[in-house]
Amino acid sequence: MSAAVPLPAQPEPRSPHDDGRVTEATRRRLTARQAQVVAELVSAASDEVAEVGYDGVTVRAVARRAGVAPATAYHYFSSKDHLLAEVLWRHLRDLPQVEADGRPVAERLEEAVGGIVRFAAASPGRAEACTVALLGSNPDVRHLRDRIGADVHRRIATVLGPGADRQLVRVLETSYFGALLMAGMGHVSYLDVPAFVASAAERMLEGAAHPRRPEDGEQ
């Protein structure tokens, strides 16, 4: 099983007429205290799944670790899959964005992907469990899965810089997720994923700059 991106939201833009509440990836408007409870549940879930894996995690156990009632946990998270998907999302949303500076694209891309896969490299078991959660059909899980995919796309596009070729971004996304799959199956190390994606970018950019000319007789 592959590891998810990994993750795991900055508060949504606030209206000038709001009441100081924030919107978390639970898709609920939360007070500062409620947001803190959610953060404690997510932290507890991350620790719990690292110890017991996907099958061993329950919302009740996470609530107990966080020091809150199970009913409180279920108020914010509809299932353990929803909770584990939030773990991944928060890891991702907290990563700094790698900008299109003067360094080579491959170097920037390796840095960006390295930050994303650090979650998986630190605890492959936790990453695998969170990946299982992301495959769920729960609407809250789908919401987070969409946010994670969109954020990975944005990060790669930002690394490539303004006017990045959309097809190149998509190919690099596919390279990234494919490399995660290979790592999840044990064929490569998670720590090899950043260099793999960076190498793919180098080759594609080189090919675009120096397109191959057809040999004599080729159509």
C-alpha positions, -999 to 999 in steps of 0.1 A, spaced: 0 0 0 13 34 -9 18 63 15 -4 93 11 8 127 6 14 132 20 -15 152 40 -26 166 62 -59 237 68 -50 272 70 -82 290 81 -104 299 52 -105 336 42 -126 354 68 -154 378 61 -152 413 76 -185 404 92 -175 371 108 -175 365 145 -138 354 149 -145 318 142 -123 297 119 -131 270 94 -112 238 98 -110 209 74 -139 194 94 -159 219 74 -174 233 106 -171 268 119 -151 266 151 -143 288 180 -106 291 190 -113 266 219 -130 241 195 -102 244 170 -78 236 198 -97 205 207 -97 194 170 -59 200 169 -54 178 200 -75 150 185 -55 151 153 -22 150 173 -35 121 194 -46 103 162 -11 107 147 5 92 178 -21 65 181 -19 52 145 19 53 146 17 28 175 -11 5 166 -16 9 128 -49 13 109 -67 -17 122 -59 -8 158 -71 28 157 -105 37 170 -121 71 175 -127 62 212 -90 54 217 -80 87 201 -104 106 222 -91 89 254 -55 98 244 -66 134 237 -84 136 271 -119 142 256 -151 123 256 -158 100 226 -189 121 218 -167 152 215 -145 134 190 -175 122 169 -189 158 169 -159 168 148 -149 137 130 -175 113 114 -152 83 113 -116 72 120 -109 76 82 -120 112 84 -97 117 114 -67 100 98 -72 119 65 -71 151 86 -37 140 100 -23 139 65 -39 172 54 -25 191 84 10 178 77 8 191 41 -9 224 49 18 233 74 47 228 50 64 259 36 59 266 0 90 262 -22 91 292 -46 104 295 -81 137 312 -72 169 312 -91 179 276 -83 175 248 -109 140 234 -112 151 199 -102 167 213 -70 136 232 -60 114 202 -68 135 179 -48 132 202 -18 94 205 -22 88 168 -26 112 161 3 90 181 26 59 162 16 73 127 19 90 133 52 58 123 69 59 89 52 97 84 58 93 92 95 66 65 101 58 42 71 32 24 92 14 57 100 16 68 63 2 35 51 -27 37 76 -35 72 65 -35 61 29 -60 34 36 -82 61 52 -79 83 22 -94 56 0 -126 57 19 -159 69 4 -169 91 34 -179 126 21 -156 142 46 -127 120 34 -134 129 -2 -133 165 7 -99 162 23 -86 140 -5 -96 167 -30 -78 193 -9 -47 173 -7 -46 166 -44 -52 202 -52 -24 213 -28 1 189 -43 -8 202 -77 -4 238 -66 30 232 -49 44 215 -80 31 243 -103 46 270 -80 80 253 -80 80 253 -118 71 290 -119 47 313 -137 34 299 -169 43 263 -160 31 238 -187 0 221 -173 9 188 -189 43 189 -173 27 196 -139 3 166 -144 32 143 -154 52 153 -124 22 147 -101 19 112 -117 56 106 -112 52 116 -75 22 94 -67 37 66 -87 70 68 -68 50 68 -35 33 36 -47 66 20 -54 79 30 -19 47 17 -3 53 -17 -19 89 -17 -6 106 -14 -40 123 19 -31 128 40 0 105 69 7 137 90 9 144 82 -28 111 97 -40 122 134 -41 153 126 -62 132 104 -85 107 132 -92 135 158 -96 152 135 -121 119 131 -140 116 168 -142 151 173 -155 146 147 -182 113 162 -194 126 197 -194 157 187 -213 136 168 -238 114 199 -243 144 221 -248 161 197 -273 133 177 -290 145 145 -307 146 147 -345 132 117 -364 157 94 -380 157 89 -417 128 67 -427 107 75 -396 73 90 -400 
